[in-house]
Amino acid sequence: MNLICKQALILLALASGIPPSAVAAPGDSPVRRYVAEAVATEGGGSDNACLAMAVSLAFDADRIYVADAQDCAVKIFTKTGRFQAAIGRKGGGPGEFSFPSGVALLGGRIFVADKFNHRVQVLEASGRCLRSFGMPFAPDKVFVLSADRILVTSNGTGRSATEKLLHLFNGKGDLLREEMPALFSGDPVLDAFRNMFLVSPGPAGDFFVVFKSRERFVLHYGRDAALLGRIPVDGRYAAKSLPLPVRGGRKEVEAFCWDSAYDRGRFYLLAPAFTGEGDLGPGDQVFVFDAAGRLEARIDLPVRVTRLAVDGERIYAVDRTSDLRIFRIVP
Amino acid sequence: MKKILLLALAGLVLLSSVFFFPVAVSAHDVSECYRDHQVCRERAFNLDAPWTKVALVLTVCDIALGKCILAVKV
């Protein structure tokens, strides 16, 4: 009966021009709607409080840490948006950065992906460098899965068919394992988009990977970076198609997700949105999925954001002008 | 007409990037070209710009790489 109902709905949708993937199957729970109201934006009256190029967010019980790639610093804010401190400066020495592109936290220590110095630095909250470990690639993001498991991602160079994008290190900085081969077709622009992905740490040293355009799955990896499973994402969440100028003309790319987060058993996917010029940029809608990939809710943000982190009913985000925004989710 | 104008403009932008995009002054060998190419790409990835713009920037990075390698080898 359910099957017949679903087929009828799909036929109805086709007749009315709605994509079948957007049809809720009988038994699908309705999608709840929430709005996110602005609670605070960054502040503190100091020039250091300004974010020039915020590219990564992390938070602990009290503070939000933002990697500012252009200012070569990690900027620390309270959870009400008040600026507290900036650590790091441009350079190649201890406690100095060259394009810090990722930040993660564990036990009061700050881990920074120091991209063009090809290393991850471990810092005290004061900014003093405790140690660092190097790597033969430019790290993009860093995630501390546990005291002895540090996950580092890379974007790939687009020049090799053998590159991997996930790199797992132990606490001493020894490389344990590399996973997720980059797609390589010989077109570095198209490959760049197909290889863009996002990582969200899970609750038990595991982590989740979402590709920005390649597929409609959330990949679940264990603490040793072994693939545990692929979670299909609810068909009601529609990807957006964009013809990209690549080698040999334009090619349609399915834009699936702009940023992602995981919090308390739920996935949060920031949907891309069309700009006024017909291009595809960051959006202002966050879709919430349960652990099985079923769509539960949609959160409407008051502004378009490029990065987000979710902390219960709070969303910490970076908007298109690189300002830190703090939202509260309300029904 | 509008399409032709757009195409001409796009061609002009690409040509100007070929002729005027700076070759790294410090590039003495090909590995430095590749290093600059990586810096160019990584900056593009972190722009958070709309995708067509990112695709164009990545294309310019590739053109600059080709130009740099030619300059080193010739």
Chai-1 contact restraints between the chains, C-beta under 6 A:
chainA,res_idxA,chainB,res_idxB,connection_type,confidence,min_distance_angstrom,max_distance_angstrom,comment,restraint_id
A,V55,B,N46,contact,1.0,0.0,6.0,A-B,restraint_1
A,A69,B,N46,contact,1.0,0.0,6.0,A-B,restraint_2
A,A138,B,E42,contact,1.0,0.0,6.0,A-B,restraint_3
A,N155,B,F45,contact,1.0,0.0,6.0,A-B,restraint_4
A,T157,B,Q38,contact,1.0,0.0,6.0,A-B,restraint_5
A,P188,B,D62,contact,1.0,0.0,6.0,A-B,restraint_6
A,V189,B,A55,contact,1.0,0.0,6.0,A-B,restraint_7
A,V189,B,L58,contact,1.0,0.0,6.0,A-B,restraint_8
A,V189,B,T59,contact,1.0,0.0,6.0,A-B,restraint_9
A,A192,B,L58,contact,1.0,0.0,6.0,A-B,restraint_10
A,L242,B,W51,contact,1.0,0.0,6.0,A-B,restraint_11
A,L244,B,A55,contact,1.0,0.0,6.0,A-B,restraint_12
A,P245,B,A55,contact,1.0,0.0,6.0,A-B,restraint_13
A,T275,B,P50,contact,1.0,0.0,6.0,A-B,restraint_14
A,D279,B,P50,contact,1.0,0.0,6.0,A-B,restraint_15
A,D279,B,T52,contact,1.0,0.0,6.0,A-B,restraint_16
A,L280,B,P50,contact,1.0,0.0,6.0,A-B,restraint_17
A,L280,B,W51,contact,1.0,0.0,6.0,A-B,restraint_18
A,G281,B,P50,contact,1.0,0.0,6.0,A-B,restraint_19
A,T306,B,D48,contact,1.0,0.0,6.0,A-B,restraint_20
